[in-house]
Amino acid sequence: MLNGVGGSKGPDLTGIFAKKDEDYIRRYTIDPRSIKADGTMPPSKISDRELELLVQYMKEQNRPGKK
């Protein structure tokens, strides 16, 4: 979920950049279990370009005042 939109299976990512830096978000997206060994999210199979676009989208959606 992001800004109240999305499913309920994963965490709410609204405000994530106030809690975590971009490097953490990239590492967690690529291989979540390298950070949270008991997690259920599988490793991602997205390209570097897709990962960059995802991070940029999340940053844009998380900027102050964005609804």
C-alpha positions as a Markdown table, in Angstrom:
| # | Residue | x | y | z |
|---|---|---|---|---|
| 1 | Met | 0.0 | 0.0 | 0.0 |
| 2 | Leu | 1.1 | 3.5 | -0.8 |
| 3 | Asn | -0.8 | 6.6 | 0.2 |
| 4 | Gly | -3.9 | 4.5 | 0.9 |
| 5 | Val | -3.9 | 2.7 | -2.4 |
| 6 | Gly | -3.1 | -0.9 | -2.9 |
| 7 | Gly | -3.4 | -4.2 | -1.2 |
| 8 | Ser | -3.1 | -5.2 | 2.4 |
| 9 | Lys | -0.7 | -8.2 | 2.1 |
| 10 | Gly | 2.5 | -6.2 | 2.4 |
| 11 | Pro | 3.5 | -3.2 | 4.5 |
| 12 | Asp | 2.2 | 0.3 | 4.1 |
| 13 | Leu | 5.1 | 2.1 | 2.2 |
| 14 | Thr | 3.7 | 5.6 | 2.9 |
| 15 | Gly | 6.5 | 7.6 | 4.5 |
| 16 | Ile | 9.1 | 4.8 | 4.0 |
| 17 | Phe | 11.8 | 7.3 | 3.1 |
| 18 | Ala | 11.5 | 8.9 | 6.6 |
| 19 | Lys | 12.4 | 5.5 | 8.0 |
| 20 | Lys | 14.7 | 3.8 | 5.5 |
| 21 | Asp | 17.3 | 5.0 | 3.0 |
| 22 | Glu | 17.3 | 4.2 | -0.8 |
| 23 | Asp | 20.0 | 1.6 | -0.4 |
| 24 | Tyr | 17.9 | -0.3 | 2.1 |
| 25 | Ile | 14.9 | -0.2 | -0.1 |
| 26 | Arg | 16.9 | -1.4 | -3.1 |
| 27 | Arg | 18.5 | -4.3 | -1.1 |
| 28 | Tyr | 15.1 | -5.3 | 0.4 |
| 29 | Thr | 13.4 | -5.2 | -2.9 |
| 30 | Ile | 16.0 | -7.4 | -4.6 |
| 31 | Asp | 16.5 | -9.9 | -1.8 |
| 32 | Pro | 14.2 | -9.3 | 1.2 |
| 33 | Arg | 15.4 | -12.4 | 3.1 |
| 34 | Ser | 19.0 | -11.0 | 3.1 |
| 35 | Ile | 17.6 | -8.4 | 5.5 |
| 36 | Lys | 14.7 | -10.3 | 7.2 |
| 37 | Ala | 15.6 | -13.9 | 7.1 |
| 38 | Asp | 12.2 | -15.1 | 8.4 |
| 39 | Gly | 10.3 | -13.0 | 5.8 |
| 40 | Thr | 7.9 | -14.4 | 3.3 |
| 41 | Met | 8.6 | -12.0 | 0.4 |
| 42 | Pro | 10.6 | -13.8 | -2.3 |
| 43 | Pro | 13.6 | -12.3 | -4.1 |
| 44 | Ser | 12.7 | -10.0 | -6.9 |
| 45 | Lys | 13.4 | -10.7 | -10.6 |
| 46 | Ile | 13.3 | -7.1 | -11.8 |
| 47 | Ser | 16.0 | -5.5 | -13.9 |
| 48 | Asp | 18.2 | -2.7 | -12.6 |
| 49 | Arg | 16.2 | -0.2 | -14.7 |
| 50 | Glu | 12.9 | -1.4 | -13.3 |
| 51 | Leu | 14.3 | -1.2 | -9.8 |
| 52 | Glu | 15.4 | 2.4 | -10.4 |
| 53 | Leu | 12.0 | 3.3 | -11.8 |
| 54 | Leu | 10.3 | 1.7 | -8.8 |
| 55 | Val | 12.5 | 3.6 | -6.3 |
| 56 | Gln | 11.9 | 6.9 | -8.1 |
| 57 | Tyr | 8.1 | 6.3 | -8.2 |
| 58 | Met | 8.1 | 5.6 | -4.5 |
| 59 | Lys | 10.1 | 8.7 | -3.8 |
| 60 | Glu | 7.7 | 10.8 | -5.8 |
| 61 | Gln | 4.7 | 9.3 | -4.1 |
| 62 | Asn | 6.3 | 9.8 | -0.7 |
| 63 | Arg | 7.2 | 13.5 | -1.1 |
| 64 | Pro | 5.7 | 15.8 | 1.6 |
| 65 | Gly | 2.2 | 17.0 | 0.7 |
| 66 | Lys | 1.6 | 14.2 | -1.8 |
| 67 | Lys | -1.8 | 12.5 | -1.5 |
